[in-house]
Amino acid sequence: ISLLFAYGFSLSTGLLGTTILYTFTNPLVTGLGITNIILYSYIYTYSKRYTILNTWIGSIVGAIPPIMGCFAYTNGLLVDYQPIALGTLLYLWQFPHFFALSWMYKEDYKRGGLVMISGNDPNGFYTAINIIIHSLLLSIYP
């Protein structure tokens, strides 16, 4: 597909999704949706070529939707800890999951010009340490 088509499609679906959120939920959910679009489309995507922190940025994107769902259901009120707990769980889960994949496919990521923690980790030590740390955090999470 052409770059022009890709930009047009992403802009139109982003506007449509934002309009749907605004029409059927509330401004807080719409704001979180816009924030997620910006985080994913610009900050996370751009960072993949320059820093290993892209994984931490991308994990935020995965943690926001359950919080959006709570705010949509409660009309912007945080009435329980559960959406934050689920968002935190999703945030933490993404690290062992993705770091394992990035180790398995590290050569593919390098060829694609993407900077991953496994890319400069010849024996897997730093990748494994990060998997262990985040797995331990998950295991003690209530």
C-alpha positions in Angstrom: 0.0 0.0 0.0 1.1 3.5 -0.5 2.3 5.8 2.2 -0.5 8.3 1.4 -3.1 5.5 1.7 -1.6 4.4 5.0 -1.7 7.9 6.4 -5.2 8.5 5.2 -6.5 5.2 6.6 -4.9 5.7 10.0 -6.1 9.3 10.2 -9.7 8.3 9.2 -9.9 5.3 11.6 -8.4 7.4 14.4 -10.9 10.1 13.9 -13.8 7.6 13.6 -12.7 5.8 16.8 -12.3 9.0 18.7 -15.7 10.2 17.5 -17.3 6.9 18.6 -15.7 7.2 22.0 -16.8 10.8 22.5 -20.4 10.0 21.3 -20.9 6.9 23.4 -18.7 7.4 26.5 -17.3 10.6 28.0 -14.5 13.1 27.5 -12.1 11.2 29.9 -12.4 8.0 27.9 -12.0 9.9 24.7 -8.9 11.6 26.1 -7.4 8.3 27.1 -8.1 6.9 23.6 -6.4 9.9 22.0 -3.5 9.5 24.4 -3.2 5.8 23.4 -3.3 6.6 19.7 -0.5 9.2 20.2 1.6 6.9 22.5 1.3 4.0 20.0 1.4 5.7 16.7 4.1 8.3 17.4 6.0 7.8 20.6 6.2 4.0 20.7 6.6 3.4 17.0 9.3 6.1 16.7 11.1 4.8 19.8 11.5 1.3 18.4 14.3 2.5 16.2 16.2 4.4 18.8 15.9 2.9 22.4 15.1 -0.3 24.3 12.7 1.8 26.3 10.2 1.2 23.5 9.0 -1.9 25.4 8.2 0.1 28.5 6.4 2.7 26.4 4.4 0.0 24.5 3.4 -1.7 27.7 1.7 1.5 28.8 -0.4 1.3 25.7 -1.5 -2.2 26.6 -2.4 -1.2 30.1 -4.7 1.7 29.3 -7.8 -0.1 27.7 -9.2 -1.7 30.9 -9.0 1.7 32.6 -10.8 3.2 29.7 -13.5 0.5 30.1 -14.0 1.3 33.7 -14.3 5.0 33.0 -16.7 4.3 30.2 -18.9 2.1 32.5 -18.8 4.5 35.5 -19.0 7.7 33.4 -15.6 8.8 34.5 -15.5 7.7 38.1 -12.9 5.4 39.5 -15.2 3.3 41.8 -12.9 0.3 42.4 -9.3 -0.7 42.3 -9.9 -3.5 39.9 -9.4 -1.6 36.6 -6.1 -0.2 37.9 -5.1 -3.7 39.1 -5.9 -5.2 35.7 -4.0 -2.4 33.9 -1.0 -3.0 36.1 -1.2 -6.8 35.5 -1.3 -6.2 31.7 1.6 -3.8 32.0 3.8 -6.2 33.9 2.8 -9.3 31.8 4.0 -7.7 28.6 7.7 -7.8 29.7 8.3 -11.5 30.1 6.1 -12.2 27.2 7.8 -9.8 24.8 11.3 -10.2 26.0 11.1 -13.9 25.4 9.8 -13.2 21.8 12.5 -10.6 21.3 15.2 -13.1 22.3 13.8 -15.7 19.9 13.6 -13.3 17.0 16.4 -10.9 17.8 18.1 -11.3 14.4 14.8 -10.4 12.7 14.5 -7.3 14.9 18.1 -6.3 14.1 17.5 -6.7 10.3 14.4 -4.6 10.7 16.4 -1.8 12.4 14.5 -2.1 15.7 16.3 -1.6 19.0 15.4 -4.3 21.5 16.9 -5.3 24.8 18.0 -8.6 23.2 19.8 -6.9 20.3 22.9 -6.0 22.3 22.7 -9.0 24.7 24.9 -11.7 23.1 24.4 -14.3 25.8 20.8 -13.3 26.9 21.8 -12.3 30.4 20.1 -8.9 30.4 17.0 -10.2 28.6 16.8 -13.1 31.1 17.2 -10.7 34.1 14.4 -8.5 32.9 12.2 -11.6 32.3 12.9 -12.8 35.8 12.3 -9.4 37.5 9.0 -8.9 35.8 7.9 -12.5 36.4 8.7 -12.1 40.1 6.7 -8.9 40.1 3.8 -10.7 38.5 4.1 -13.6 40.9 3.7 -11.4 44.0 1.0 -9.3 42.5 -2.2 -9.8 44.3 
